[in-house]
Amino acid sequence: MTTAYWCVLIAAYLPLAFTGLAKFGAGGRDFDNRAPRAMLARLDGWRARANWAQANGFEAFPPFAAAVIIAHLAAVPQARIDLLALSFIGLRVVYGVLYIADLATLRSIVWIASVGCVIGLFVSAA
């Protein structure tokens, strides 16, 4: 399995780290496993932002996964695919941290860079 394929696995589950922070941050005293979505909707502050980072991670995953697979099928040089995939993962981690820290402008710049990785994979396959 290639490094980029491992990155697809990581990208699929990276959002769970942010939802874990949202649910269990501050001791998770108000976590309700019977209605977790309702509980998450009531959060505020950094825990709400962690939940939003989680949602955005799930939104970012499908185009990234498709781009990696298409790049492999198009026989893009493996080093390029791996570099763009690893960059995407690193940027998505930074994105989540910036979201939680409420640094909106920096977060948006990092989001654009992560989208650039996905576009780079598609363009490389063209």
N, CA, C and O atoms as a Tinker XYZ file with bonds, in Angstrom:
   504  protein
     1  N      0.860000   -1.178000    0.000000    73     2
     2  CA     0.000000    0.000000    0.000000    64     1     3
     3  C      0.901000    1.233000    0.000000    63     2     4     5
     4  O      1.906000    1.276000    0.708000    81     3
     5  N      0.536000    2.221000   -0.789000    73     3     6
     6  CA     1.366000    3.420000   -0.898000    64     5     7
     7  C      1.135000    4.363000    0.280000    63     6     8     9
     8  O      0.151000    4.251000    1.011000    81     7
     9  N      2.063000    5.283000    0.437000    73     7    10
    10  CA     1.919000    6.319000    1.474000    64     9    11
    11  C      0.632000    7.102000    1.264000    63    10    12    13
    12  O     -0.076000    7.404000    2.225000    81    11
    13  N      0.327000    7.431000    0.017000    73    11    14
    14  CA    -0.888000    8.203000   -0.270000    64    13    15
    15  C     -2.146000    7.439000    0.121000    63    14    16    17
    16  O     -3.104000    8.029000    0.622000    81    15
    17  N     -2.145000    6.128000   -0.107000    73    15    18
    18  CA    -3.314000    5.342000    0.314000    64    17    19
    19  C     -3.451000    5.337000    1.838000    63    18    20    21
    20  O     -4.566000    5.382000    2.357000    81    19
    21  N     -2.339000    5.283000    2.550000    73    19    22
    22  CA    -2.397000    5.402000    4.016000    64    21    23
    23  C     -2.967000    6.757000    4.410000    63    22    24    25
    24  O     -3.703000    6.869000    5.390000    81    23
    25  N     -2.623000    7.788000    3.640000    73    23    26
    26  CA    -3.159000    9.133000    3.915000    64    25    27
    27  C     -4.673000    9.169000    3.739000    63    26    28    29
    28  O     -5.363000    9.883000    4.466000    81    27
    29  N     -5.195000    8.405000    2.782000    73    27    30
    30  CA    -6.647000    8.324000    2.612000    64    29    31
    31  C     -7.277000    7.741000    3.879000    63    30    32    33
    32  O     -8.293000    8.246000    4.355000    81    31
    33  N     -6.686000    6.697000    4.417000    73    31    34
    34  CA    -7.195000    6.119000    5.663000    64    33    35
    35  C     -7.139000    7.138000    6.801000    63    34    36    37
    36  O     -8.097000    7.279000    7.562000    81    35
    37  N     -6.028000    7.837000    6.912000    73    35    38
    38  CA    -5.886000    8.852000    7.960000    64    37    39
    39  C     -6.930000    9.948000    7.783000    63    38    40    41
    40  O     -7.569000   10.363000    8.750000    81    39
    41  N     -7.104000   10.418000    6.552000    73    39    42
    42  CA    -8.076000   11.487000    6.280000    64    41    43
    43  C     -9.498000   11.047000    6.602000    63    42    44    45
    44  O    -10.327000   11.861000    7.011000    81    43
    45  N     -9.779000    9.770000    6.419000    73    43    46
    46  CA   -11.123000    9.271000    6.715000    64    45    47
    47  C    -11.451000    9.357000    8.197000    63    46    48    49
    48  O    -12.602000    9.584000    8.571000    81    47
    49  N    -10.440000    9.176000    9.040000    73    47    50
    50  CA   -10.687000    9.125000   10.480000    64    49    51
    51  C    -10.124000   10.297000   11.275000    63    50    52    53
    52  O    -10.368000   10.395000   12.477000    81    51
    53  N     -9.381000   11.181000   10.631000    73    51    54
    54  CA    -8.864000   12.365000   11.311000    64    53    55
    55  C     -9.976000   13.201000   11.947000    63    54    56    57
    56  O     -9.784000   13.718000   13.048000    81    55
    57  N    -11.129000   13.352000   11.294000    73    55    58
    58  CA   -12.195000   14.140000   11.929000    64    57    59
    59  C    -12.621000   13.610000   13.293000    63    58    60    61
    60  O    -13.112000   14.373000   14.125000    81    59
    61  N    -12.440000   12.327000   13.529000    73    59    62
    62  CA   -12.837000   11.769000   14.827000    64    61    63
    63  C    -12.011000   12.343000   15.974000    63    62    64    65
    64  O    -12.493000   12.415000   17.105000    81    63
    65  N    -10.780000   12.749000   15.699000    73    63    66
    66  CA    -9.970000   13.383000   16.741000    64    65    67
    67  C    -10.619000   14.687000   17.187000    63    66    68    69
    68  O    -10.635000   15.014000   18.374000    81    67
    69  N    -11.155000   15.425000   16.218000    73    67    70
    70  CA   -11.777000   16.710000   16.557000    64    69    71
    71  C    -13.123000   16.518000   17.249000    63    70    72    73
    72  O    -13.467000   17.274000   18.157000    81    71
    73  N    -13.878000   15.521000   16.830000    73    71    74
    74  CA   -15.140000   15.273000   17.521000    64    73    75
    75  C    -14.880000   14.762000   18.931000    63    74    76    77
    76  O    -15.655000   15.042000   19.846000    81    75
    77  N    -13.786000   14.008000   19.113000    73    75    78
    78  CA   -13.419000   13.569000   20.461000    64    77    79
    79  C    -13.139000   14.756000   21.373000    63    78    80    81
    80  O    -13.554000   14.779000   22.531000    81    79
    81  N    -12.424000   15.747000   20.828000    73    79    82
    82  CA   -12.176000   16.959000   21.620000    64    81    83
    83  C    -13.486000   17.666000   21.949000    63    82    84    85
    84  O    -13.682000   18.136000   23.070000    81    83
    85  N    -14.377000   17.738000   20.970000    73    83    86
    86  CA   -15.657000   18.406000   21.200000    64    85    87
    87  C    -16.474000   17.682000   22.269000    63    86    88    89
    88  O    -17.050000   18.313000   23.155000    81    87
    89  N    -16.517000   16.363000   22.176000    73    87    90
    90  CA   -17.351000   15.602000   23.102000    64    89    91
    91  C    -16.752000   15.484000   24.494000    63    90    92    93
    92  O    -17.464000   15.568000   25.495000    81    91
    93  N    -15.437000   15.288000   24.553000    73    91    94
    94  CA   -14.835000   14.970000   25.839000    64    93    95
    95  C    -13.951000   16.072000   26.404000    63    94    96    97
    96  O    -13.392000   15.924000   27.490000    81    95
    97  N    -13.820000   17.190000   25.666000    73    95    98
    98  CA   -13.065000   18.329000   26.182000    64    97    99
    99  C    -13.727000   18.853000   27.445000    63    98   100   101
   100  O    -14.936000   18.709000   27.627000    81    99
   101  N    -12.949000   19.450000   28.299000    73    99   102
   102  CA   -13.446000   19.952000   29.586000    64   101   103
   103  C    -14.061000   18.821000   30.408000    63   102   104   105
   104  O    -15.013000   19.027000   31.161000    81   103
   105  N    -13.497000   17.623000   30.248000    73   103   106
   106  CA   -13.958000   16.502000   31.041000    64   105   107
   107  C    -15.172000   15.787000   30.483000    63   106   108   109
   108  O    -15.570000   14.749000   31.011000    81   107
   109  N    -15.765000   16.317000   29.433000    73   107   110
   110  CA   -16.919000   15.673000   28.829000    64   109   111
   111  C    -18.085000   15.479000   29.778000    63   110   112   113
   112  O    -18.845000   14.519000   29.652000    81   111
   113  N    -18.224000   16.387000   30.723000    73   111   114
   114  CA   -19.260000   16.234000   31.744000    64   113   115
   115  C    -20.663000   16.228000   31.154000    63   114   116   117
   116  O    -21.572000   15.624000   31.723000    81   115
   117  N    -20.845000   16.897000   30.018000    73   115   118
   118  CA   -22.187000   16.996000   29.448000    64   117   119
   119  C    -22.391000   16.062000   28.254000    63   118   120   121
   120  O    -23.375000   16.200000   27.527000    81   119
   121  N    -21.469000   15.109000   28.042000    73   119   122
   122  CA   -21.603000   14.191000   26.924000    64   121   123
   123  C    -22.783000   13.258000   27.137000    63   122   124   125
   124  O    -22.923000   12.651000   28.198000    81   123
   125  N    -23.625000   13.150000   26.129000    73   123   126
   126  CA   -24.803000   12.282000   26.192000    64   125   127
   127  C    -24.757000   11.349000   24.989000    63   126   128   129
   128  O    -25.063000   11.761000   23.871000    81   127
   129  N    -24.379000   10.105000   25.211000    73   127   130
   130  CA   -24.245000    9.141000   24.129000    64   129   131
   131  C    -25.595000    8.732000   23.539000    63   130   132   133
   132  O    -25.643000    8.179000   22.440000    81   131
   133  N    -26.685000    8.994000   24.250000    73   131   134
   134  CA   -28.013000    8.688000   23.704000    64   133   135
   135  C    -28.412000    9.713000   22.649000    63   134   136   137
   136  O    -29.203000    9.397000   21.760000    81   135
   137  N    -27.889000   10.920000   22.726000    73   135   138
   138  CA   -28.227000   11.990000   21.773000    64   137   139
   139  C    -26.981000   12.840000   21.505000    63   138   140   141
   140  O    -26.965000   14.028000   21.827000    81   139
   141  N    -25.935000   12.242000   20.918000    73   139   142
   142  CA   -24.690000   12.987000   20.751000    64   141   143
   143  C    -24.811000   14.193000   19.817000    63   142   144   145
   144  O    -24.151000   15.208000   20.038000    81   143
   145  N    -25.630000   14.098000   18.796000    73   143   146
   146  CA   -25.760000   15.239000   17.871000    64   145   147
   147  C    -26.450000   16.420000   18.553000    63   146   148   149
   148  O    -26.070000   17.572000   18.341000    81   147
   149  N    -27.441000   16.139000   19.353000    73   147   150
   150  CA   -28.113000   17.210000   20.092000    64   149   151
   151  C    -27.146000   17.858000   21.073000    63   150   152   153
   152  O    -27.140000   19.078000   21.238000    81   151
   153  N    -26.328000   17.033000   21.724000    73   151   154
   154  CA   -25.343000   17.563000   22.668000    64   153   155
   155  C    -24.328000   18.432000   21.934000    63   154   156   157
   156  O    -23.982000   19.517000   22.401000    81   155
   157  N    -23.847000   17.951000   20.775000    73   155   158
   158  CA   -22.862000   18.715000   20.013000    64   157   159
   159  C    -23.442000   20.038000   19.530000    63   158   160   161
   160  O    -22.726000   21.036000   19.456000    81   159
   161  N    -24.724000   20.056000   19.203000    73   159   162
   162  CA   -25.371000   21.287000   18.737000    64   161   163
   163  C    -25.449000   22.338000   19.837000    63   162   164   165
   164  O    -25.554000   23.528000   19.540000    81   163
   165  N    -25.401000   21.930000   21.090000    73   163   166
   166  CA   -25.482000   22.869000   22.218000    64   165   167
   167  C    -24.124000   23.427000   22.637000    63   166   168   169
   168  O    -24.062000   24.337000   23.464000    81   167
   169  N    -23.047000   22.899000   22.086000    73   167   170
   170  CA   -21.716000   23.343000   22.497000    64   169   171
   171  C    -21.455000   24.775000   22.062000    63   170   172   173
   172  O    -22.059000   25.284000   21.118000    81   171
   173  N    -20.529000   25.411000   22.784000    73   171   174
   174  CA   -20.078000   26.738000   22.362000    64   173   175
   175  C    -18.567000   26.816000   22.544000    63   174   176   177
   176  O    -17.945000   25.882000   23.050000    81   175
   177  N    -17.989000   27.929000   22.132000    73   175   178
   178  CA   -16.557000   28.133000   22.306000    64   177   179
   179  C    -15.726000   27.143000   21.514000    63   178   180   181
   180  O    -16.109000   26.715000   20.426000    81   179
   181  N    -14.578000   26.786000   22.079000    73   179   182
   182  CA   -13.629000   25.942000   21.360000    64   181   183
   183  C    -14.181000   24.555000   21.079000    63   182   184   185
   184  O    -13.813000   23.927000   20.087000    81   183
   185  N    -15.063000   24.073000   21.949000    73   183   186
   186  CA   -15.637000   22.743000   21.708000    64   185   187
   187  C    -16.575000   22.765000   20.506000    63   186   188   189
   188  O    -16.617000   21.798000   19.745000    81   187
   189  N    -17.318000   23.835000   20.321000    73   187   190
   190  CA   -18.164000   23.958000   19.127000    64   189   191
   191  C    -17.285000   24.033000   17.880000    63   190   192   193
   192  O    -17.594000   23.414000   16.862000    81   191
   193  N    -16.197000   24.788000   17.959000    73   191   194
   194  CA   -15.296000   24.897000   16.808000    64   193   195
   195  C    -14.641000   23.551000   16.492000    63   194   196   197
   196  O    -14.403000   23.246000   15.324000    81   195
   197  N    -14.346000   22.744000   17.511000    73   195   198
   198  CA   -13.808000   21.400000   17.267000    64   197   199
   199  C    -14.829000   20.554000   16.510000    63   198   200   201
   200  O    -14.468000   19.790000   15.615000    81   199
   201  N    -16.092000   20.691000   16.869000    73   199   202
   202  CA   -17.140000   19.969000   16.161000    64   201   203
   203  C    -17.251000   20.451000   14.713000    63   202   204   205
   204  O    -17.450000   19.644000   13.805000    81   203
   205  N    -17.125000   21.745000   14.500000    73   203   206
   206  CA   -17.180000   22.280000   13.132000    64   205   207
   207  C    -15.978000   21.811000   12.314000    63   206   208   209
   208  O    -16.106000   21.542000   11.120000    81   207
   209  N    -14.822000   21.712000   12.948000    73   207   210
   210  CA   -13.629000   21.194000   12.259000    64   209   211
   211  C    -13.857000   19.739000   11.857000    63   210   212   213
   212  O    -13.447000   19.314000   10.776000    81   211
   213  N    -14.508000   18.984000   12.726000    73   211   214
   214  CA   -14.833000   17.596000   12.416000    64   213   215
   215  C    -15.746000   17.530000   11.199000    63   214   216   217
   216  O    -15.504000   16.728000   10.297000    81   215
   217  N    -16.779000   18.346000   11.152000    73   215   218
   218  CA   -17.714000   18.342000   10.028000    64   217   219
   219  C    -16.997000   18.710000    8.728000    63   218   220   221
   220  O    -17.236000   18.101000    7.685000    81   219
   221  N    -16.121000   19.709000    8.798000    73   219   222
   222  CA   -15.393000   20.099000    7.604000    64   221   223
   223  C    -14.440000   19.003000    7.147000    63   222   224   225
   224  O    -14.216000   18.839000    5.947000    81   223
   225  N    -13.881000   18.258000    8.080000    73   223   226
   226  CA   -13.008000   17.146000    7.718000    64   225   227
   227  C    -13.739000   16.079000    6.929000    63   226   228   229
   228  O    -13.197000   15.529000    5.971000    81   227
   229  N    -14.971000   15.785000    7.328000    73   227   230
   230  CA   -15.756000   14.808000    6.579000    64   229   231
   231  C    -16.141000   15.354000    5.204000    63   230   232   233
   232  O    -16.260000   14.590000    4.245000    81   231
   233  N    -16.335000   16.669000    5.103000    73   231   234
   234  CA   -16.640000   17.291000    3.805000    64   233   235
   235  C    -15.428000   17.266000    2.879000    63   234   236   237
   236  O    -15.581000   17.110000    1.667000    81   235
   237  N    -14.239000   17.417000    3.430000    73   235   238
   238  CA   -13.019000   17.468000    2.624000    64   237   239
   239  C    -12.565000   16.091000    2.162000    63   238   240   241
   240  O    -11.802000   15.978000    1.203000    81   239
   241  N    -13.024000   15.051000    2.831000    73   239   242
   242  CA   -12.528000   13.710000    2.536000    64   241   243
   243  C    -12.861000   13.186000    1.138000    63   242   244   245
   244  O    -11.948000   12.712000    0.462000    81   243
   245  N    -14.112000   13.242000    0.659000    73   243   246
   246  CA   -14.414000   12.612000   -0.641000    64   245   247
   247  C    -13.574000   13.126000   -1.811000    63   246   248   249
   248  O    -13.051000   12.309000   -2.569000    81   247
   249  N    -13.419000   14.437000   -1.992000    73   247   250
   250  CA   -12.587000   14.864000   -3.125000    64   249   251
   251  C    -11.120000   14.456000   -2.976000    63   250   252   253
   252  O    -10.451000   14.169000   -3.969000    81   251
   253  N    -10.619000   14.430000   -1.732000    73   251   254
   254  CA    -9.237000   14.005000   -1.520000    64   253   255
   255  C     -9.069000   12.537000   -1.882000    63   254   256   257
   256  O     -8.140000   12.176000   -2.605000    81   255
   257  N     -9.960000   11.694000   -1.384000    73   255   258
   258  CA    -9.860000   10.267000   -1.675000    64   257   259
   259  C     -9.961000   10.013000   -3.176000    63   258   260   261
   260  O     -9.195000    9.223000   -3.728000    81   259
   261  N    -10.897000   10.675000   -3.828000    73   259   262
   262  CA   -11.045000   10.512000   -5.278000    64   261   263
   263  C     -9.787000   10.966000   -6.001000    63   262   264   265
   264  O     -9.338000   10.308000   -6.940000    81   263
   265  N     -9.215000   12.083000   -5.573000    73   263   266
   266  CA    -8.018000   12.608000   -6.231000    64   265   267
   267  C     -6.838000   11.647000   -6.107000    63   266   268   269
   268  O     -6.092000   11.452000   -7.066000    81   267
   269  N     -6.668000   11.051000   -4.939000    73   267   270
   270  CA    -5.571000   10.090000   -4.748000    64   269   271
   271  C     -5.775000    8.878000   -5.650000    63   270   272   273
   272  O     -4.843000    8.436000   -6.321000    81   271
   273  N     -6.972000    8.349000   -5.666000    73   271   274
   274  CA    -7.244000    7.170000   -6.489000    64   273   275
   275  C     -7.057000    7.487000   -7.973000    63   274   276   277
   276  O     -6.441000    6.709000   -8.700000    81   275
   277  N     -7.582000    8.617000   -8.420000    73   275   278
   278  CA    -7.456000    8.999000   -9.827000    64   277   279
   279  C     -5.995000    9.224000  -10.196000    63   278   280   281
   280  O     -5.560000    8.826000  -11.277000    81   279
   281  N     -5.242000    9.854000   -9.314000    73   279   282
   282  CA    -3.813000   10.067000   -9.590000    64   281   283
   283  C     -3.090000    8.732000   -9.730000    63   282   284   285
   284  O     -2.236000    8.579000  -10.604000    81   283
   285  N     -3.420000    7.773000   -8.884000    73   283   286
   286  CA    -2.816000    6.439000   -9.003000    64   285   287
   287  C     -3.200000    5.790000  -10.333000    63   286   288   289
   288  O     -2.347000    5.237000  -11.027000    81   287
   289  N     -4.476000    5.859000  -10.682000    73   287   290
   290  CA    -4.936000    5.245000  -11.926000    64   289   291
   291  C     -4.306000    5.897000  -13.157000    63   290   292   293
   292  O     -4.093000    5.241000  -14.176000    81   291
   293  N     -4.014000    7.187000  -13.051000    73   291   294
   294  CA    -3.410000    7.917000  -14.167000    64   293   295
   295  C     -1.889000    7.767000  -14.187000    63   294   296   297
   296  O     -1.224000    8.366000  -15.033000    81   295
   297  N     -1.339000    6.990000  -13.284000    73   295   298
   298  CA     0.103000    6.731000  -13.212000    64   297   299
   299  C      0.922000    7.999000  -12.996000    63   298   300   301
   300  O      2.004000    8.160000  -13.561000    81   299
   301  N      0.393000    8.888000  -12.174000    73   299   302
   302  CA     1.166000   10.058000  -11.749000    64   301   303
   303  C      2.353000    9.538000  -10.945000    63   302   304   305
   304  O      2.199000    8.567000  -10.205000    81   303
   305  N      3.526000   10.145000  -11.062000    73   303   306
   306  CA     4.674000    9.673000  -10.279000    64   305   307
   307  C      4.323000    9.569000   -8.788000    63   306   308   309
   308  O      3.770000   10.494000   -8.191000    81   307
   309  N      4.660000    8.423000   -8.218000    73   307   310
   310  CA     4.278000    8.136000   -6.835000    64   309   311
   311  C      4.798000    9.183000   -5.859000    63   310   312   313
   312  O      4.105000    9.533000   -4.904000    81   311
   313  N      5.990000    9.680000   -6.082000    73   311   314
   314  CA     6.554000   10.692000   -5.175000    64   313   315
   315  C      5.685000   11.942000   -5.144000    63   314   316   317
   316  O      5.517000   12.544000   -4.084000    81   315
   317  N      5.132000   12.342000   -6.278000    73   315   318
   318  CA     4.267000   13.527000   -6.335000    64   317   319
   319  C      2.957000   13.257000   -5.596000    63   318   320   321
   320  O      2.485000   14.090000   -4.823000    81   319
   321  N      2.374000   12.078000   -5.844000    73   319   322
   322  CA     1.126000   11.735000   -5.156000    64   321   323
   323  C      1.343000   11.725000   -3.643000    63   322   324   325
   324  O      0.554000   12.295000   -2.890000    81   323
   325  N      2.413000   11.078000   -3.210000    73   323   326
   326  CA     2.701000   10.989000   -1.771000    64   325   327
   327  C      2.926000   12.368000   -1.164000    63   326   328   329
   328  O      2.424000   12.655000   -0.076000    81   327
   329  N      3.676000   13.227000   -1.857000    73   327   330
   330  CA     3.945000   14.572000   -1.343000    64   329   331
   331  C      2.651000   15.360000   -1.176000    63   330   332   333
   332  O      2.433000   15.988000   -0.140000    81   331
   333  N      1.796000   15.327000   -2.189000    73   331   334
   334  CA     0.532000   16.066000   -2.107000    64   333   335
   335  C     -0.392000   15.470000   -1.047000    63   334   336   337
   336  O     -1.084000   16.206000   -0.344000    81   335
   337  N     -0.407000   14.150000   -0.929000    73   335   338
   338  CA    -1.257000   13.509000    0.076000    64   337   339
   339  C     -0.772000   13.814000    1.495000    63   338   340   341
   340  O     -1.573000   14.139000    2.371000    81   339
   341  N      0.524000   13.712000    1.717000    73   339   342
   342  CA     1.082000   14.035000    3.041000    64   341   343
   343  C      0.871000   15.508000    3.379000    63   342   344   345
   344  O      0.571000   15.854000    4.521000    81   343
   345  N      1.028000   16.364000    2.384000    73   343   346
   346  CA     0.795000   17.796000    2.597000    64   345   347
   347  C     -0.654000   18.041000    2.981000    63   346   348   349
   348  O     -0.934000   18.834000    3.879000    81   347
   349  N     -1.578000   17.362000    2.306000    73   347   350
   350  CA    -2.997000   17.491000    2.625000    64   349   351
   351  C     -3.248000   17.121000    4.085000    63   350   352   353
   352  O     -3.923000   17.857000    4.805000    81   351
   353  N     -2.713000   15.991000    4.519000    73   351   354
   354  CA    -2.923000   15.547000    5.906000    64   353   355
   355  C     -2.347000   16.565000    6.891000    63   354   356   357
   356  O     -3.010000   16.944000    7.857000    81   355
   357  N     -1.123000   17.000000    6.645000    73   355   358
   358  CA    -0.515000   17.987000    7.536000    64   357   359
   359  C     -1.326000   19.274000    7.604000    63   358   360   361
   360  O     -1.530000   19.834000    8.682000    81   359
   361  N     -1.784000   19.736000    6.453000    73   359   362
   362  CA    -2.589000   20.957000    6.416000    64   361   363
   363  C     -3.927000   20.776000    7.125000    63   362   364   365
   364  O     -4.416000   21.699000    7.776000    81   363
   365  N     -4.517000   19.595000    7.002000    73   363   366
   366  CA    -5.801000   19.351000    7.671000    64   365   367
   367  C     -5.639000   19.313000    9.188000    63   366   368   369
   368  O     -6.540000   19.739000    9.911000    81   367
   369  N     -4.517000   18.814000    9.679000    73   367   370
   370  CA    -4.256000   18.856000   11.126000    64   369   371
   371  C     -4.125000   20.307000   11.576000    63   370   372   373
   372  O     -4.735000   20.720000   12.562000    81   371
   373  N     -3.323000   21.074000   10.842000    73   371   374
   374  CA    -3.141000   22.495000   11.172000    64   373   375
   375  C     -4.479000   23.221000   11.088000    63   374   376   377
   376  O     -4.793000   24.045000   11.947000    81   375
   377  N     -5.263000   22.921000   10.064000    73   375   378
   378  CA    -6.586000   23.531000    9.899000    64   377   379
   379  C     -7.437000   23.326000   11.153000    63   378   380   381
   380  O     -8.036000   24.272000   11.665000    81   379
   381  N     -7.486000   22.086000   11.642000    73   379   382
   382  CA    -8.277000   21.804000   12.833000    64   381   383
   383  C     -7.791000   22.560000   14.059000    63   382   384   385
   384  O     -8.592000   23.076000   14.838000    81   383
   385  N     -6.489000   22.622000   14.223000    73   383   386
   386  CA    -5.916000   23.355000   15.356000    64   385   387
   387  C     -6.271000   24.839000   15.260000    63   386   388   389
   388  O     -6.648000   25.460000   16.255000    81   387
   389  N     -6.150000   25.397000   14.064000    73   387   390
   390  CA    -6.481000   26.813000   13.871000    64   389   391
   391  C     -7.971000   27.070000   14.066000    63   390   392   393
   392  O     -8.359000   28.123000   14.572000    81   391
   393  N     -8.804000   26.118000   13.670000    73   391   394
   394  CA   -10.248000   26.258000   13.874000    64   393   395
   395  C    -10.548000   26.305000   15.368000    63   394   396   397
   396  O    -11.287000   27.175000   15.827000    81   395
   397  N     -9.985000   25.384000   16.116000    73   395   398
   398  CA   -10.221000   25.334000   17.562000    64   397   399
   399  C     -9.692000   26.592000   18.238000    63   398   400   401
   400  O    -10.302000   27.101000   19.178000    81   399
   401  N     -8.554000   27.094000   17.758000    73   399   402
   402  CA    -7.940000   28.293000   18.334000    64   401   403
   403  C     -8.640000   29.577000   17.899000    63   402   404   405
   404  O     -8.276000   30.659000   18.360000    81   403
   405  N     -9.631000   29.475000   17.026000    73   403   406
   406  CA   -10.416000   30.618000   16.544000    64   405   407
   407  C     -9.554000   31.623000   15.770000    63   406   408   409
   408  O     -9.691000   32.836000   15.932000    81   407
   409  N     -8.678000   31.097000   14.939000    73   407   410
   410  CA    -7.830000   31.928000   14.078000    64   409   411
   411  C     -8.358000   31.805000   12.647000    63   410   412   413
   412  O     -7.794000   31.089000   11.820000    81   411
   413  N     -9.449000   32.517000   12.377000    73   411   414
   414  CA   -10.232000   32.320000   11.159000    64   413   415
   415  C     -9.458000   32.616000    9.877000    63   414   416   417
   416  O     -9.546000   31.846000    8.920000    81   415
   417  N     -8.711000   33.700000    9.836000    73   415   418
   418  CA    -8.006000   34.050000    8.605000    64   417   419
   419  C     -6.930000   33.027000    8.278000    63   418   420   421
   420  O     -6.832000   32.570000    7.139000    81   419
   421  N     -6.125000   32.668000    9.264000    73   419   422
   422  CA    -5.102000   31.643000    9.045000    64   421   423
   423  C     -5.740000   30.306000    8.674000    63   422   424   425
   424  O     -5.238000   29.584000    7.812000    81   423
   425  N     -6.848000   29.989000    9.332000    73   423   426
   426  CA    -7.559000   28.751000    9.029000    64   425   427
   427  C     -7.995000   28.730000    7.565000    63   426   428   429
   428  O     -7.862000   27.708000    6.892000    81   427
   429  N     -8.507000   29.839000    7.076000    73   427   430
   430  CA    -8.951000   29.900000    5.684000    64   429   431
   431  C     -7.786000   29.756000    4.712000    63   430   432   433
   432  O     -7.926000   29.124000    3.666000    81   431
   433  N     -6.655000   30.330000    5.047000    73   431   434
   434  CA    -5.465000   30.190000    4.196000    64   433   435
   435  C     -5.034000   28.725000    4.134000    63   434   436   437
   436  O     -4.705000   28.213000    3.064000    81   435
   437  N     -5.039000   28.068000    5.269000    73   435   438
   438  CA    -4.655000   26.658000    5.318000    64   437   439
   439  C     -5.679000   25.803000    4.573000    63   438   440   441
   440  O     -5.308000   24.838000    3.905000    81   439
   441  N     -6.951000   26.146000    4.680000    73   439   442
   442  CA    -7.987000   25.426000    3.939000    64   441   443
   443  C     -7.732000   25.533000    2.438000    63   442   444   445
   444  O     -7.808000   24.539000    1.715000    81   443
   445  N     -7.430000   26.741000    1.977000    73   443   446
   446  CA    -7.144000   26.947000    0.555000    64   445   447
   447  C     -5.940000   26.107000    0.126000    63   446   448   449
   448  O     -5.952000   25.510000   -0.951000    81   447
   449  N     -4.913000   26.059000    0.955000    73   447   450
   450  CA    -3.732000   25.256000    0.632000    64   449   451
   451  C     -4.087000   23.768000    0.547000    63   450   452   453
   452  O     -3.576000   23.061000   -0.322000    81   451
   453  N     -4.961000   23.288000    1.444000    73   451   454
   454  CA    -5.348000   21.871000    1.394000    64   453   455
   455  C     -6.172000   21.575000    0.150000    63   454   456   457
   456  O     -6.029000   20.508000   -0.448000    81   455
   457  N     -7.020000   22.493000   -0.241000    73   455   458
   458  CA    -7.764000   22.338000   -1.493000    64   457   459
   459  C     -6.783000   22.339000   -2.664000    63   458   460   461
   460  O     -6.979000   21.616000   -3.641000    81   459
   461  N     -5.733000   23.146000   -2.566000    73   459   462
   462  CA    -4.703000   23.160000   -3.599000    64   461   463
   463  C     -4.041000   21.803000   -3.769000    63   462   464   465
   464  O     -3.685000   21.423000   -4.885000    81   463
   465  N     -3.874000   21.075000   -2.685000    73   463   466
   466  CA    -3.307000   19.720000   -2.778000    64   465   467
   467  C     -4.226000   18.806000   -3.574000    63   466   468   469
   468  O     -3.767000   18.025000   -4.407000    81   467
   469  N     -5.512000   18.906000   -3.318000    73   467   470
   470  CA    -6.481000   18.077000   -4.035000    64   469   471
   471  C     -6.486000   18.451000   -5.519000    63   470   472   473
   472  O     -6.465000   17.583000   -6.390000    81   471
   473  N     -6.514000   19.751000   -5.787000    73   471   474
   474  CA    -6.485000   20.200000   -7.184000    64   473   475
   475  C     -5.188000   19.759000   -7.847000    63   474   476   477
   476  O     -5.187000   19.358000   -9.011000    81   475
   477  N     -4.082000   19.831000   -7.108000    73   475   478
   478  CA    -2.800000   19.392000   -7.642000    64   477   479
   479  C     -2.813000   17.928000   -8.037000    63   478   480   481
   480  O     -2.227000   17.555000   -9.054000    81   479
   481  N     -3.477000   17.091000   -7.244000    73   479   482
   482  CA    -3.583000   15.674000   -7.587000    64   481   483
   483  C     -4.407000   15.495000   -8.864000    63   482   484   485
   484  O     -4.031000   14.711000   -9.736000    81   483
   485  N     -5.515000   16.206000   -8.981000    73   483   486
   486  CA    -6.330000   16.091000  -10.187000    64   485   487
   487  C     -5.586000   16.612000  -11.422000    63   486   488   489
   488  O     -5.606000   15.978000  -12.477000    81   487
   489  N     -4.935000   17.761000  -11.285000    73   487   490
   490  CA    -4.209000   18.340000  -12.422000    64   489   491
   491  C     -3.053000   17.419000  -12.834000    63   490   492   493
   492  O     -2.781000   17.251000  -14.022000    81   491
   493  N     -2.389000   16.835000  -11.860000    73   491   494
   494  CA    -1.309000   15.901000  -12.182000    64   493   495
   495  C     -1.801000   14.700000  -12.976000    63   494   496   497
   496  O     -1.069000   14.136000  -13.790000    81   495
   497  N     -3.037000   14.320000  -12.735000    73   495   498
   498  CA    -3.618000   13.169000  -13.418000    64   497   499
   499  C     -4.137000   13.527000  -14.806000    63   498   500   501
   500  O     -4.419000   12.642000  -15.614000    81   499
   501  N     -4.262000   14.809000  -15.080000    73   499   502
   502  CA    -4.852000   15.232000  -16.371000    64   501   503
   503  C     -3.943000   14.936000  -17.546000    63   502   504
   504  O     -4.295000   15.230000  -18.688000    81   503
